[in-house]
Amino acid sequence: MEKNRVVVNQENNIAYIRLNEPKSLNALSNTLKEQLLLKLEEIEKNKEIKLIILAGEGKSFCAGGDLRAMQDTYDPMEIKRGMDLSKNIVLKLRSMPKIILAAVHGYAAGAGMSLALAADLVFAEEDAKFVLSFKNVGLIPDLGLHYHLSRQVGKWKAKEWMWTGKTLTAKEAMQYGLVMEQVQKDQLSDRVTEFAQTLAEGPVDAYIMSKLMINQSAAMRIEDMMEQENNIQSILRGSTGHQEALENFLNRKKK
């Protein structure tokens, strides 16, 4: 029986996804990526689930690519298959109608950092490290890091970090806007769950619409974006969730 390299648990409308290769610090082998993509596809079809918390078992979130497998694999077709899996995972995280929260502890190195930044928001334990380690193995950043990092810190800083192999502490990552919140050691899981539950109590469908629109915005004209805003807002205005939220808000103002 094949090992579960990705473990999923569901509590109410929150899915907890944990990378489960602690001996390799959750390095992204093709087998792990296949299982992760499959789990994401299954969760996407589950209408009960609105939020996902992505984390790693063991000492780290994710140490990046599977270097031992790289050493044994130089077949272009197999390499392309692995890269396509990586691409499809990131595109799925960005496009699926769920809120994705990354919970980073230990190292988010190389492709592990890329994976974290593909989430909607990132929480990091206070001693977490984000490492642009690609230059150490003679490769460029992948899993969308050129896209996400340059848009967050600017193209000059992104080049500097990629070329120097920058390591960021959780505090530095938060200062640059890569991390939403720095969390005390051993409190990461509780804090991310608490935040997810807070989101779940709000108009989470509206949050999801904003996520999808923001993630599409770089490729859209403002006229098209505003037209999409109008269409979605018209739908939400007729929803039960909006009507209940509006009524609750107005009742609170009366008190």
PEVEN-V536229 format. One line per field, one symbol per residue. burial: I if it has 16 or more other ideal C-beta (glycine too) atoms within 10 Angstrom, else O. A space follows every 10 residues. Layout:
burial: ???
//
This chain:
burial: OOOOIIOIOO OOIIIIIIII IOOIIIIIII IIIIIIIOII OOIOOOOOII IIIIIIIIOI IIIIIIOOIO OOOOOOOOOO OIOOIIOOII OIIIOIOIII IIIIIIIIII IIIIIIIIII IIIIIOOIII IIIIOOOOOO IIIIIIIIIO OOIOOOOIOO IIOOOIOIII OOIIOOOIII OIIOOOOIIO IIIOIIOOIO OOIIOIIIIO IIOOOOOOOO OOOOOOOIOO OIOOOIOOOO OIOOOOOOOO OOOOO
//
